[in-house]
């Protein structure tokens, strides 16, 4: 009886670690298309409304927000998975798109605590999200 409980508990511990990593990986994989859709939405909203829009990454509350004027308010939010870390500072970071949909060129960095992978995203002058790549 004790042997059965020991084996069961051991198997549970062995399987719990990979399952948690797997769930974190799934959450991260679901995040990237949502991030790209929100990015595209921010640019298109700026162009269609002829006004500046702002994407704000808020590491403290683990979310990305889309802000637009008339009046200024948060239009859309996506959560950042718990296993994903924003490496470009502990304070909120904003990406501004002017009325033509143009934004500042920059590179942003993320790190996965589940897989240890590093994500680097280059943003062209003009605001297009390009060169998203992952390194182990």
DSSP file (Angstrom, degrees, kcal/mol; ACC not computed):
  #  RESIDUE AA STRUCTURE BP1 BP2  ACC     N-H-->O    O-->H-N    N-H-->O    O-->H-N    TCO  KAPPA ALPHA  PHI   PSI    X-CA   Y-CA   Z-CA
    1    1 A X     >        0   0    0      0, 0.0     4,-2.2     0, 0.0     5,-0.2   0.000 360.0 360.0 360.0 -47.6    0.0    0.0    0.0
    2    2 A X  H  >  +     0   0    0      1,-0.2     4,-2.5     2,-0.2     5,-0.2   0.879 360.0  53.4 -64.7 -37.6    2.8    2.4    1.0
    3    3 A X  H  > S+     0   0    0      2,-0.2     4,-2.6     1,-0.2    -1,-0.2   0.910 108.1  49.5 -63.2 -42.8    4.7    1.4   -2.1
    4    4 A X  H  > S+     0   0    0      2,-0.2     4,-2.6     1,-0.2    -2,-0.2   0.917 112.3  47.7 -63.2 -43.9    1.7    2.2   -4.4
    5    5 A X  H  X S+     0   0    0     -4,-2.2     4,-2.7     2,-0.2     5,-0.2   0.902 112.3  50.1 -63.9 -40.6    1.2    5.6   -2.7
    6    6 A X  H  X S+     0   0    0     -4,-2.5     4,-2.4     2,-0.2    -2,-0.2   0.918 112.7  45.6 -63.7 -44.3    4.9    6.4   -3.1
    7    7 A X  H  X S+     0   0    0     -4,-2.6     4,-2.6     2,-0.2     5,-0.2   0.918 113.9  49.4 -65.2 -43.5    4.9    5.4   -6.8
    8    8 A X  H  X S+     0   0    0     -4,-2.6     4,-2.4     2,-0.2    -2,-0.2   0.926 112.8  46.7 -62.1 -45.7    1.7    7.4   -7.5
    9    9 A X  H  X S+     0   0    0     -4,-2.7     4,-2.2     2,-0.2    -1,-0.2   0.908 112.5  50.9 -63.9 -41.1    3.1   10.5   -5.7
   10   10 A X  H  X S+     0   0    0     -4,-2.4     4,-2.3    -5,-0.2    -2,-0.2   0.919 111.3  46.9 -62.3 -44.5    6.4   10.2   -7.6
   11   11 A X  H  X S+     0   0    0     -4,-2.6     4,-2.5     1,-0.2     5,-0.2   0.895 109.8  54.7 -64.0 -39.5    4.7    9.9  -10.9
   12   12 A X  H  X S+     0   0    0     -4,-2.4     4,-1.8    -5,-0.2    -2,-0.2   0.915 110.2  45.8 -59.8 -43.0    2.5   12.8  -10.1
   13   13 A X  H  X S+     0   0    0     -4,-2.2     4,-1.2     2,-0.2    -1,-0.2   0.892 112.4  50.9 -67.0 -39.7    5.5   15.0   -9.3
   14   14 A X  H  X S+     0   0    0     -4,-2.3     4,-0.8     1,-0.2    -2,-0.2   0.888 116.3  40.3 -64.8 -38.7    7.3   13.8  -12.5
   15   15 A X  H  X S+     0   0    0     -4,-2.5     4,-1.7     1,-0.2    -1,-0.2   0.743 104.6  66.2 -84.1 -23.6    4.3   14.6  -14.7
   16   16 A X  H  X S+     0   0    0     -4,-1.8     4,-2.1    -5,-0.2     5,-0.2   0.893  97.9  53.6 -67.3 -39.8    3.3   17.9  -13.0
   17   17 A X  H  X S+     0   0    0     -4,-1.2     4,-2.1     1,-0.2     5,-0.2   0.964 111.7  42.0 -60.9 -55.7    6.5   19.8  -14.0
   18   18 A X  H  X S+     0   0    0     -4,-0.8     4,-2.5     1,-0.2    -1,-0.2   0.848 112.8  55.7 -61.5 -32.7    6.2   19.1  -17.8
   19   19 A X  H  X S+     0   0    0     -4,-1.7     4,-2.5     2,-0.2    -1,-0.2   0.911 107.6  48.4 -66.1 -40.6    2.4   19.7  -17.7
   20   20 A X  H  X S+     0   0    0     -4,-2.1     4,-2.3     2,-0.2    -2,-0.2   0.911 113.0  47.6 -65.0 -41.6    3.0   23.2  -16.2
   21   21 A X  H  X S+     0   0    0     -4,-2.1     4,-2.6     2,-0.2    -2,-0.2   0.899 111.4  51.8 -63.9 -40.4    5.7   24.0  -18.8
   22   22 A X  H  X S+     0   0    0     -4,-2.5     4,-2.3     2,-0.2    -2,-0.2   0.916 109.9  47.8 -63.7 -43.8    3.3   22.7  -21.5
   23   23 A X  H  X S+     0   0    0     -4,-2.5     4,-2.3     2,-0.2    -1,-0.2   0.907 112.6  49.7 -63.3 -41.0    0.4   25.0  -20.3
   24   24 A X  H  X S+     0   0    0     -4,-2.3     4,-2.3     2,-0.2    -2,-0.2   0.908 110.1  50.6 -64.4 -41.5    2.8   27.9  -20.2
   25   25 A X  H  X S+     0   0    0     -4,-2.6     4,-2.7     1,-0.2    -2,-0.2   0.904 110.1  50.0 -62.4 -41.3    4.0   27.2  -23.7
   26   26 A X  H  X S+     0   0    0     -4,-2.3     4,-1.9     2,-0.2    -2,-0.2   0.913 110.0  50.3 -63.5 -42.2    0.5   27.0  -25.0
   27   27 A X  H  X S+     0   0    0     -4,-2.3     4,-1.4     2,-0.2    -2,-0.2   0.904 112.1  48.0 -62.7 -40.8   -0.4   30.4  -23.3
   28   28 A X  H  X S+     0   0    0     -4,-2.3     4,-1.6     1,-0.2    -2,-0.2   0.919 109.9  51.3 -65.9 -43.3    2.7   32.0  -24.9
   29   29 A X  H  X S+     0   0    0     -4,-2.7     4,-0.7     1,-0.2    -1,-0.2   0.847 110.9  49.0 -64.1 -32.0    1.9   30.6  -28.3
   30   30 A X  H  X S+     0   0    0     -4,-1.9     4,-1.1    -5,-0.2    -1,-0.2   0.786 105.9  59.8 -74.4 -27.1   -1.6   32.0  -28.0
   31   31 A X  H  X S+     0   0    0     -4,-1.4     4,-2.8    -3,-0.2     5,-0.2   0.897  94.3  61.7 -68.5 -41.3   -0.2   35.4  -27.0
   32   32 A X  H  X S+     0   0    0     -4,-1.6     4,-2.3     1,-0.2     5,-0.2   0.899 105.1  44.1 -61.3 -46.2    1.8   36.1  -30.1
   33   33 A X  H  X S+     0   0    0     -4,-0.7     4,-2.4     2,-0.2    -1,-0.2   0.896 115.3  50.4 -63.7 -36.2   -1.1   36.1  -32.6
   34   34 A X  H  X S+     0   0    0     -4,-1.1     4,-2.4     2,-0.2    -2,-0.2   0.906 110.1  50.3 -65.8 -40.3   -3.1   38.2  -30.2
   35   35 A X  H  X S+     0   0    0     -4,-2.8     4,-2.3     2,-0.2    -2,-0.2   0.918 112.1  47.0 -61.2 -45.4   -0.2   40.7  -29.8
   36   36 A X  H  X S+     0   0    0     -4,-2.3     4,-2.4     2,-0.2    -2,-0.2   0.880 111.9  50.2 -67.8 -37.7    0.2   41.0  -33.6
   37   37 A X  H  X S+     0   0    0     -4,-2.4     4,-2.7     2,-0.2    -2,-0.2   0.916 111.5  48.4 -64.3 -42.6   -3.6   41.5  -34.0
   38   38 A X  H  X S+     0   0    0     -4,-2.4     4,-2.3     2,-0.2    -2,-0.2   0.897 111.2  51.0 -64.7 -39.5   -3.6   44.2  -31.3
   39   39 A X  H  X S+     0   0    0     -4,-2.3     4,-1.9     2,-0.2    -2,-0.2   0.941 112.7  45.2 -60.0 -49.0   -0.6   45.9  -33.0
   40   40 A X  H  X S+     0   0    0     -4,-2.4     4,-2.6     1,-0.2    -2,-0.2   0.890 111.6  53.1 -63.7 -40.4   -2.3   45.8  -36.4
   41   41 A X  H  X S+     0   0    0     -4,-2.7     4,-2.7     1,-0.2    -1,-0.2   0.900 106.6  52.8 -62.0 -41.5   -5.6   47.1  -34.8
   42   42 A X  H  X S+     0   0    0     -4,-2.3     4,-1.9     2,-0.2    -1,-0.2   0.918 112.2  44.8 -61.5 -44.1   -3.7   50.0  -33.2
   43   43 A X  H  X S+     0   0    0     -4,-1.9     4,-2.1     2,-0.2    -2,-0.2   0.934 115.1  47.0 -65.2 -46.0   -2.2   51.1  -36.6
   44   44 A X  H  X S+     0   0    0     -4,-2.6     4,-2.9     1,-0.2     5,-0.2   0.874 110.9  52.1 -65.9 -37.1   -5.5   50.7  -38.5
   45   45 A X  H  X S+     0   0    0     -4,-2.7     4,-2.3    -5,-0.2     6,-0.3   0.899 108.3  51.4 -65.4 -40.3   -7.4   52.6  -35.8
   46   46 A X  H  X>S+     0   0    0     -4,-1.9     5,-1.3    -5,-0.2     4,-0.7   0.920 114.4  43.7 -61.0 -43.7   -5.0   55.5  -36.0
   47   47 A X  H  <5S+     0   0    0     -4,-2.1     3,-0.5     1,-0.2    -2,-0.2   0.935 115.6  46.2 -68.3 -46.9   -5.3   55.6  -39.8
   48   48 A X  H  <5S+     0   0    0     -4,-2.9    -2,-0.2     1,-0.2    -1,-0.2   0.839 120.5  38.0 -69.4 -32.8   -9.1   55.3  -39.9
   49   49 A X  H  <5S-     0   0    0     -4,-2.3    -1,-0.2     2,-0.2    -2,-0.2   0.468 100.6-130.8 -96.7  -1.8   -9.8   57.8  -37.1
   50   50 A X  T  <5S+     0   0    0     -4,-0.7     2,-0.3    -3,-0.5    49,-0.2   0.881  72.4 106.9  53.4  41.1   -7.0   60.2  -38.2
   51   51 A X  S   <S-     0   0    0     -5,-1.3    -1,-0.2    -6,-0.3    -2,-0.2  -0.959  78.1 -90.5-143.4 159.3   -5.8   60.4  -34.6
   52   52 A X        -     0   0    0     -2,-0.3    17,-0.7    -3,-0.1     2,-0.3  -0.458  38.3-167.4 -68.3 140.9   -2.9   59.0  -32.6
   53   53 A X  E     -AB  68  97A   0     44,-2.1    44,-2.9    15,-0.2     2,-0.4  -0.910   5.5-150.4-123.5 159.2   -3.3   55.6  -30.9
   54   54 A X  E     -AB  67  96A   0     13,-2.5    13,-3.3    -2,-0.3     2,-0.5  -0.993   8.5-156.8-135.9 129.1   -1.1   54.1  -28.2
   55   55 A X  E     -AB  66  95A   0     40,-2.7    40,-2.9    -2,-0.4     2,-0.5  -0.917  20.5-164.1 -98.1 128.8   -0.3   50.6  -27.3
   56   56 A X  E     -AB  65  94A   0      9,-3.0     9,-2.9    -2,-0.5     2,-0.6  -0.965  12.6-155.9-120.9 123.2    0.9   50.3  -23.7
   57   57 A X  E     -AB  64  93A   0     36,-3.1    36,-2.1    -2,-0.5     2,-0.7  -0.876  11.9-170.2 -93.9 119.3    2.7   47.4  -22.2
   58   58 A X  E  >> -A   63   0A   0      5,-2.9     5,-1.5    -2,-0.6     4,-0.8  -0.835   7.9-178.4-113.7  91.8    2.1   47.4  -18.5
   59   59 A X  T  45S+     0   0    0     -2,-0.7     3,-0.4     1,-0.2    -1,-0.2   0.847  78.1  60.2 -60.5 -35.0    4.4   44.8  -16.9
   60   60 A X  T  45S+     0   0    0     30,-0.3    -1,-0.2     1,-0.2    31,-0.1   0.894 116.6  30.6 -62.7 -41.0    3.1   45.3  -13.3
   61   61 A X  T  45S-     0   0    0     -3,-0.4    -1,-0.2     2,-0.2    -2,-0.2   0.391 108.3-125.6 -99.2   3.1   -0.5   44.3  -14.2
   62   62 A X  T  <5 +     0   0    0     -4,-0.8    18,-2.5    -3,-0.4     2,-0.3   0.929  67.7 110.2  56.4  54.5    0.7   41.9  -16.9
   63   63 A X  E   < -AC  58  79A   0     -5,-1.5    -5,-2.9    16,-0.3     2,-0.4  -0.987  60.3-135.3-151.4 161.8   -1.4   43.3  -19.8
   64   64 A X  E     -AC  57  78A   0     14,-2.7    14,-2.3    -2,-0.3     2,-0.4  -0.982  27.8-162.2-117.3 131.1   -1.1   45.2  -23.1
   65   65 A X  E     -AC  56  77A   0     -9,-2.9    -9,-3.0    -2,-0.4     2,-0.6  -0.897  14.4-147.0-119.3 143.9   -3.7   48.0  -23.6
   66   66 A X  E     -AC  55  76A   0     10,-2.8     9,-3.4    -2,-0.4    10,-1.1  -0.952  20.8-168.9-107.2 118.6   -4.8   49.8  -26.7
   67   67 A X  E     +AC  54  74A   0    -13,-3.3   -13,-2.5    -2,-0.6     2,-0.3  -0.894   8.6 173.7-110.7 137.2   -5.7   53.4  -26.0
   68   68 A X  E   > -AC  53  73A   0      5,-2.0     5,-2.0    -2,-0.4   -15,-0.2  -0.977  24.5-115.3-140.3 153.3   -7.5   55.7  -28.5
   69   69 A X  T   5 +     0   0    0    -17,-0.7     3,-0.1    -2,-0.3   -18,-0.0  -0.072  67.7  94.3 -82.0-177.8   -8.9   59.3  -28.3
   70   70 A X  T   5S-     0   0    0      2,-0.0    -1,-0.1     0, 0.0     2,-0.1   0.980 131.3  -2.9  70.6  66.1  -12.3   60.8  -28.5
   71   71 A X  T   5S-     0   0    0      1,-0.0     2,-0.3     0, 0.0    -3,-0.2   0.836 107.1-110.4 -77.1 168.2  -12.2   60.6  -25.5
   72   72 A X  T   5 +     0   0    0     -3,-0.1     2,-0.3    -2,-0.1    -3,-0.2  -0.443  59.8 140.6 -63.1 123.0   -9.0   58.9  -24.4
   73   73 A X  E   < -C   68   0A   0     -5,-2.0    -5,-2.0    -2,-0.3     2,-0.6  -0.984  59.4 -90.4-158.1 161.3   -9.9   55.4  -23.1
   74   74 A X  E     +C   67   0A   0     -2,-0.3    -7,-0.3    -7,-0.2     3,-0.1  -0.662  38.2 179.6 -77.2 119.2   -8.7   51.9  -23.2
   75   75 A X  E     +     0   0A   0     -9,-3.4     2,-0.3    -2,-0.6    -1,-0.2   0.782  63.5   6.3 -92.3 -31.2  -10.3   50.2  -26.2
   76   76 A X  E     -C   66   0A   0    -10,-1.1   -10,-2.8     2,-0.0     2,-0.3  -0.995  59.1-166.7-155.4 148.8   -8.9   46.7  -25.9
   77   77 A X  E     -C   65   0A   0     -2,-0.3     2,-0.4   -12,-0.2   -12,-0.2  -0.997   2.0-170.4-138.8 141.2   -6.7   44.7  -23.5
   78   78 A X  E     -C   64   0A   0    -14,-2.3   -14,-2.7    -2,-0.3     2,-0.2  -0.996  26.2-122.1-128.0 141.4   -4.8   41.4  -23.8
   79   79 A X  E     -C   63   0A   0     -2,-0.4     2,-0.5   -16,-0.2   -16,-0.3  -0.504  17.3-130.5 -78.9 148.6   -3.2   39.6  -20.8
   80   80 A X        -     0   0    0    -18,-2.5   -52,-0.1    -2,-0.2    -1,-0.0  -0.868  34.0-109.2 -94.0 127.4    0.5   38.7  -20.8
   81   81 A X    >   -     0   0    0     -2,-0.5     3,-1.7   -54,-0.2   -57,-0.0  -0.220  22.7-120.8 -56.3 145.9    1.1   35.1  -19.9
   82   82 A X  T 3  S+     0   0    0      1,-0.3    -1,-0.1     3,-0.0   -58,-0.0   0.788 111.7  55.7 -59.5 -28.6    2.6   34.6  -16.4
   83   83 A X  T 3  S+     0   0    0    -59,-0.1    30,-3.6    29,-0.1    31,-0.5   0.557  92.1  86.1 -83.2  -6.5    5.6   32.8  -17.9
   84   84 A X  E <   -D  112   0B   0     -3,-1.7     2,-0.4    28,-0.2    28,-0.2  -0.829  62.0-161.3-101.5 129.6    6.5   35.7  -20.3
   85   85 A X  E     -D  111   0B   0     26,-3.1    26,-2.2    -2,-0.5     2,-0.6  -0.923  15.6-136.5-114.2 132.5    8.7   38.5  -19.1
   86   86 A X  E     -D  110   0B   0     -2,-0.4     3,-0.3    24,-0.2    24,-0.2  -0.766  18.0-170.3 -82.6 120.2    9.0   41.9  -20.7
   87   87 A X        +     0   0    0     22,-2.4    23,-0.1    -2,-0.6    -1,-0.1   0.412  64.1  87.1 -96.9   1.8   12.7   42.8  -20.7
   88   88 A X  S    S-     0   0    0     21,-0.5    -1,-0.2     1,-0.3     3,-0.1  -0.066 106.4 -56.0 -96.4  35.6   12.5   46.4  -21.7
   89   89 A X        -     0   0    0     -3,-0.3    -1,-0.3     1,-0.1   -30,-0.2  -0.120  46.4 -97.9 112.9 155.0   12.1   47.8  -18.2
   90   90 A X  S    S+     0   0    0     -3,-0.1   -30,-0.3    -2,-0.1     2,-0.2   0.655  98.1  74.7 -81.6 -16.0    9.8   47.5  -15.2
   91   91 A X  S    S-     0   0    0      1,-0.1   -32,-0.2    -3,-0.1   -34,-0.1  -0.484  98.9 -78.1 -94.1 168.0    7.7   50.5  -16.0
   92   92 A X        -     0   0    0     -2,-0.2     2,-0.4   -34,-0.1   -34,-0.2  -0.311  43.0-154.5 -66.5 147.9    5.1   50.7  -18.7
   93   93 A X  E     -B   57   0A   0    -36,-2.1   -36,-3.1    -4,-0.1     2,-0.4  -0.971   6.4-154.4-123.6 135.5    6.2   51.2  -22.2
   94   94 A X  E     -B   56   0A   0     -2,-0.4     2,-0.5   -38,-0.2   -38,-0.2  -0.879  10.8-158.1-117.6 149.3    4.2   52.8  -24.9
   95   95 A X  E     -B   55   0A   0    -40,-2.9   -40,-2.7    -2,-0.4     2,-0.4  -0.981  20.4-157.0-119.1 113.5    4.2   52.5  -28.7
   96   96 A X  E     -B   54   0A   0     -2,-0.5     8,-0.5   -42,-0.2     2,-0.5  -0.772   8.4-165.7 -99.7 136.9    2.6   55.5  -30.4
   97   97 A X  E     -B   53   0A   0    -44,-2.9   -44,-2.1    -2,-0.4     6,-0.2  -0.984  15.3-143.3-117.9 126.0    1.1   55.5  -33.8
   98   98 A X    >   -     0   0    0      4,-2.6     3,-2.5    -2,-0.5   -47,-0.2  -0.132  41.2 -81.4 -79.1-176.8    0.3   58.8  -35.5
   99   99 A X  T 3  S+     0   0    0      1,-0.3   -49,-0.3   -49,-0.2   -48,-0.2   0.693 132.1  52.8 -62.3 -19.4   -2.7   59.6  -37.7
  100  100 A X  T 3  S-     0   0    0      2,-0.1    -1,-0.3   -50,-0.1   -53,-0.1   0.413 120.5-107.6 -93.3   0.8   -0.9   58.0  -40.7
  101  101 A X  S <  S+     0   0    0     -3,-2.5     2,-0.3     1,-0.3    -2,-0.1   0.583  72.3 143.1  85.6  10.6   -0.2   54.8  -38.7
  102  102 A X        +     0   0    0     25,-0.1    -4,-2.6   -59,-0.1    -1,-0.3  -0.611  23.6 177.8 -87.6 145.0    3.5   55.5  -38.4
  103  103 A X        -     0   0    0     -2,-0.3    23,-2.3    -6,-0.2    24,-0.4  -0.861  35.4 -80.6-137.0 173.0    5.4   54.6  -35.3
  104  104 A X        -     0   0    0     -8,-0.5     2,-0.2    -2,-0.3    21,-0.0  -0.519  44.8-115.7 -77.5 139.5    9.0   54.8  -33.9
  105  105 A X        +     0   0    0     -2,-0.2     2,-0.3    17,-0.0    19,-0.2  -0.559  54.6 137.1 -73.0 136.8   11.5   52.1  -35.0
  106  106 A X  E     - E   0 123B   0     17,-1.6    17,-3.5    -2,-0.2     2,-0.4  -0.977  47.6-118.8-167.0 170.3   12.7   50.0  -32.1
  107  107 A X  E     - E   0 122B   0     -2,-0.3     2,-0.3    15,-0.2    15,-0.2  -0.985  25.3-162.3-122.1 134.4   13.5   46.5  -30.9
  108  108 A X  E     - E   0 121B   0     13,-2.6    13,-2.6    -2,-0.4     2,-0.4  -0.858   4.2-150.4-117.4 153.5   11.6   44.8  -28.0
  109  109 A X  E     + E   0 120B   0     -2,-0.3   -22,-2.4    11,-0.2   -21,-0.5  -0.965  13.2 178.1-129.7 138.7   12.6   41.8  -25.9
  110  110 A X  E     -DE  86 119B   0      9,-2.6     9,-2.7    -2,-0.4     2,-0.4  -0.934  11.3-155.7-130.1 154.7   10.7   39.1  -24.1
  111  111 A X  E     -DE  85 118B   0    -26,-2.2   -26,-3.1    -2,-0.3     2,-0.6  -1.000  11.5-139.4-134.3 135.9   11.9   36.1  -22.1
  112  112 A X  E  >  -D   84   0B   0      5,-3.0     4,-1.6    -2,-0.4   -28,-0.2  -0.825   8.0-167.5 -92.2 122.2   10.0   32.9  -21.4
  113  113 A X  T  4 S+     0   0    0    -30,-3.6    -1,-0.1    -2,-0.6   -29,-0.1   0.696  88.5  55.8 -79.1 -18.3   10.5   31.6  -17.9
  114  114 A X  T  4 S+     0   0    0    -31,-0.5    -1,-0.2     1,-0.1   -89,-0.1   0.913 126.7  14.2 -77.9 -44.6    8.9   28.3  -18.9
  115  115 A X  T  4 S-     0   0    0    -32,-0.2    -2,-0.2     2,-0.1    -1,-0.1   0.595  93.8-125.4-108.0 -14.7   11.2   27.4  -21.8
  116  116 A X     <  +     0   0    0     -4,-1.6    -3,-0.1     1,-0.3     2,-0.1   0.519  60.1 146.7  79.9   4.6   14.1   29.9  -21.3
  117  117 A X        -     0   0    0     -6,-0.1    -5,-3.0    17,-0.0     2,-0.5  -0.421  42.0-140.4 -77.6 151.8   13.6   31.2  -24.8
  118  118 A X  E     -EF 111 135B   0     17,-3.0    17,-2.6    -7,-0.2     2,-0.5  -0.944  11.4-157.1-112.8 129.2   14.3   34.8  -25.7
  119  119 A X  E     -EF 110 134B   0     -9,-2.7    -9,-2.6    -2,-0.5     2,-0.4  -0.919   8.3-172.7-109.4 131.0   12.0   36.6  -28.1
  120  120 A X  E     -EF 109 133B   0     13,-2.6    13,-2.4    -2,-0.5     2,-0.5  -0.989   1.1-170.1-124.7 130.9   13.2   39.6  -30.1
  121  121 A X  E     -EF 108 132B   0    -13,-2.6   -13,-2.6    -2,-0.4     2,-0.5  -0.974   8.5-154.6-125.6 121.5   10.9   41.8  -32.2
  122  122 A X  E     -EF 107 130B   0      8,-1.3     8,-2.6     9,-0.6     2,-0.6  -0.808   7.1-157.9 -94.2 131.8   12.1   44.5  -34.5
  123  123 A X  E     -EF 106 129B   0    -17,-3.5   -17,-1.6    -2,-0.5     6,-0.2  -0.950  15.6-136.4-111.7 118.7    9.7   47.2  -35.3
  124  124 A X    >   -     0   0    0      4,-2.3     3,-2.5    -2,-0.6     2,-0.4  -0.252  32.3 -91.1 -67.6 156.2   10.3   49.1  -38.5
  125  125 A X  T 3  S+     0   0    0      1,-0.3   -21,-0.2     2,-0.1     3,-0.1  -0.587 122.4  47.1 -61.4 128.2   10.2   52.8  -38.8
  126  126 A X  T 3  S-     0   0    0    -23,-2.3    -1,-0.3    -2,-0.4   -22,-0.2   0.162 125.5 -92.2 113.1 -15.1    6.5   53.2  -39.8
  127  127 A X  S <  S+     0   0    0     -3,-2.5     2,-0.2   -24,-0.4    -2,-0.1   0.437  73.8 147.2  95.3  -1.5    5.3   50.8  -37.1
  128  128 A X        -     0   0    0     -3,-0.1    -4,-2.3   -25,-0.1     2,-0.8  -0.513  47.9-129.6 -72.7 136.0    5.3   47.5  -38.9
  129  129 A X  E     +F  123   0B   0     -2,-0.2     2,-0.3    -6,-0.2    -6,-0.2  -0.770  46.2 156.2 -86.0 112.5    6.1   44.5  -36.7
  130  130 A X  E     +F  122   0B   0     -8,-2.6    -8,-1.3    -2,-0.8     0, 0.0  -0.831  39.4  31.9-133.1 169.0    8.8   42.6  -38.4
  131  131 A X  E     +     0   0B   0     -2,-0.3     2,-0.7     1,-0.2    -9,-0.6   0.886  62.0 175.6  51.3  51.1   11.6   40.1  -37.7
  132  132 A X  E     +F  121   0B   0    -11,-0.2     2,-0.3    -3,-0.2   -11,-0.2  -0.781  13.8 164.0 -83.7 118.1   10.0   38.4  -34.8
  133  133 A X  E     -F  120   0B   0    -13,-2.4   -13,-2.6    -2,-0.7     2,-0.4  -0.975  29.7-141.5-142.0 158.5   12.4   35.6  -33.9
  134  134 A X  E     -F  119   0B   0     -2,-0.3     2,-0.4   -15,-0.2   -15,-0.2  -0.904  11.9-170.4-118.4 138.5   13.0   33.2  -31.0
  135  135 A X  E      F  118   0B   0    -17,-2.6   -17,-3.0    -2,-0.4    -2,-0.0  -0.966 360.0 360.0-126.6 148.3   16.4   32.0  -29.6
  136  136 A X              0   0    0     -2,-0.4   -17,-0.1   -19,-0.2    -1,-0.1   0.454 360.0 360.0 -87.7 360.0   16.9   29.3  -27.1
